Amino acid sequence: METQRRPGGRSARVRDAVRQATLVEVTERGYEGLTVENVAKRSGVHKTSIYRRWGSPEGLVADALELAAEEPIPVPDTGTLAGDLRALTEALRAGFASPHGSAVGCAFIVAGMQHPAAAAAMQNFTAARRKQSVVVVERAVARGELPGTVDANELIRFALAPIYYRLFVTHEPVAPEDAAKAADAALAAARAGIL
């Protein structure tokens, strides 16, 4: 007889405790300071259990990203695509402007740049977030604001890319007006048939 895993239970509590400890550790110490030992102390889970299940700090980050990808994000519904895109870009800007959001986001991106497992988890995470966000484009097409030929994924990428560029390439601050410009430029490209 095959034993079935119960949803939730001890395994889910352990995973949640380790994930929460990982997030606190990367917030306080950054990715470079993330260690299995510190996560074990903070989570109350023995380090051998963490090594067995997650293997390394990269595994911890990859798992935290996997869990975060499953979480829903608030998708704006302002009634116009311009308003929705501006709300999405502002949410990204504001998230990275907060100390917690900046520390966690930067840690995930750094890990993704250095380790294949974290990179794959980061790709899945961004794909999941983009999948939730394209709803604003689909609604705009249904309202007749854009033709059905627009590539919704590309439109979302175009709106968010300038913010990531400023944050991680040029290390410039991102003001609310910068986020609004990114949204407006992506919408203009879509309306021009570029996307």
C-alpha positions in Angstrom: 0.0 0.0 0.0 1.4 3.4 -1.0 1.6 6.0 1.6 0.3 9.4 0.6 1.8 12.6 1.9 -0.6 14.8 3.8 -0.9 18.4 2.6 0.6 20.7 5.2 1.7 18.9 8.3 5.2 18.9 9.7 6.9 19.1 6.3 5.0 22.2 5.4 5.8 23.8 8.8 9.5 23.0 8.4 9.6 24.4 4.9 7.8 27.5 6.0 10.1 28.0 9.0 13.2 27.6 6.8 11.8 29.9 4.1 11.0 32.6 6.7 14.4 32.3 8.2 16.0 32.5 4.8 14.1 35.7 4.0 15.1 37.3 7.3 18.7 36.3 6.9 19.0 37.7 3.3 17.3 40.9 4.6 19.7 41.3 7.4 22.9 39.9 5.9 22.4 39.9 2.1 23.0 36.9 -0.1 26.7 36.9 0.6 26.0 36.5 4.3 23.4 33.7 3.9 24.5 30.5 5.6 22.8 27.2 6.3 24.0 27.5 9.9 22.3 30.8 10.5 19.1 29.7 8.8 19.2 26.6 11.0 19.5 28.7 14.2 16.8 31.1 13.2 14.3 28.4 12.0 14.9 25.9 14.7 15.5 23.2 12.1 18.7 21.1 12.4 21.3 22.1 9.9 21.7 18.5 8.7 18.0 18.5 7.8 18.6 21.7 5.9 21.6 20.4 4.1 19.8 17.2 3.2 16.7 19.0 1.8 18.2 22.2 0.4 21.9 21.5 0.1 23.2 25.0 0.2 22.4 28.7 0.4 21.6 28.6 -3.3 19.0 25.8 -2.6 17.5 27.9 0.1 17.1 30.9 -2.2 15.8 28.7 -5.0 13.1 27.2 -2.7 12.1 30.6 -1.4 11.7 31.8 -5.0 9.7 28.7 -5.8 7.3 29.3 -3.0 7.1 33.0 -3.8 6.2 32.2 -7.4 3.0 30.5 -6.1 1.8 33.5 -4.2 -0.7 35.8 -5.9 0.2 39.4 -6.5 -2.3 42.3 -6.4 -3.2 42.9 -10.1 -4.4 46.5 -10.6 -7.7 47.2 -12.2 -7.9 51.0 -12.8 -10.2 50.7 -15.8 -7.5 51.7 -18.3 -4.3 50.0 -19.5 -2.4 53.2 -18.9 -3.5 53.2 -15.3 -2.9 49.5 -14.8 0.6 49.7 -16.3 1.5 52.7 -14.1 0.3 50.8 -11.1 2.4 47.7 -12.0 5.6 49.8 -12.5 5.0 51.7 -9.3 4.5 48.5 -7.4 7.8 47.2 -8.6 9.5 50.5 -7.8 8.0 50.8 -4.4 8.9 47.1 -3.6 12.6 47.8 -4.3 12.4 51.1 -2.5 11.5 49.3 0.8 14.5 48.0 2.8 13.0 44.5 3.0 12.0 44.3 -0.6 15.3 45.6 -1.8 17.3 43.2 0.3 15.3 40.2 -0.7 15.0 41.1 -4.3 18.7 41.9 -4.6 19.6 38.6 -2.9 17.5 36.6 -5.3 18.9 38.3 -8.3 22.5 38.0 -7.2 21.9 34.3 -6.4 20.3 33.9 -9.8 23.3 35.4 -11.5 25.7 33.0 -9.8 24.0 29.6 -9.5 22.0 27.6 -12.0 19.4 26.3 -9.5 18.7 29.9 -8.3 18.7 31.1 -11.9 16.1 28.5 -12.9 14.0 29.4 -9.9 14.3 33.1 -10.7 13.1 32.5 -14.3 10.1 30.5 -13.0 9.4 33.3 -10.5 9.4 36.1 -13.1 7.4 34.0 -15.5 4.8 33.4 -12.8 4.6 37.1 -11.9 4.4 38.0 -15.6 1.6 35.5 -16.1 -0.4 37.2 -13.4 0.4 40.6 -14.8 -0.7 40.0 -18.4 -4.3 40.0 -17.2 -4.1 43.8 -17.5 -3.2 43.6 -21.2 -5.9 40.9 -21.8 -8.5 43.2 -20.2 -7.3 46.1 -22.4 -7.6 44.0 -25.5 -11.2 43.0 -24.5 -12.0 46.8 -23.9 -10.7 47.6 -27.4 -7.7 49.6 -26.2 -5.2 47.4 -28.0 -5.5 45.0 -30.9 -5.5 41.3 -30.1 -2.2 40.9 -31.9 -0.3 42.6 -29.1 2.2 40.4 -27.3 1.1 40.8 -23.7 4.3 39.2 -22.3 6.5 41.6 -24.2 4.4 44.6 -23.1 4.8 43.7 -19.5 8.6 43.1 -20.0 8.9 46.5 -21.8 7.1 48.2 -18.9 9.3 46.7 -16.2 12.7 46.5 -17.9 13.7 50.2 -17.4 13.2 49.9 -13.7 15.4 46.8 -13.4 18.0 48.6 -15.6 18.2 51.6 -13.3 18.3 49.4 -10.2 20.8 46.7 -11.3 22.8 48.2 -14.2 23.2 51.9 -13.6 22.4 51.9 -9.9 20.3 55.0 -10.3 17.4 55.8 -8.0 13.9 55.1 -9.5 11.4 57.9 -8.8 7.7 57.5 -9.2 7.9 59.6 -12.4 10.5 57.1 -13.8 8.1 54.2 -13.2 5.3 56.2 -14.9 7.5 56.9 -17.9 8.4 53.3 -18.2 4.7 52.3 -18.3 3.9 55.1 -20.7 6.7 54.2 -23.1 5.6 50.5 -23.1 2.1 51.5 -23.9 3.2 53.8 -26.7 5.3 50.9 -28.2 2.3 48.6 -28.0 0.0 51.2 -29.7 2.6 51.8 -32.4 2.5 48.1 -33.2 6.1 47.4 -32.1 4.9 44.8 -29.6 
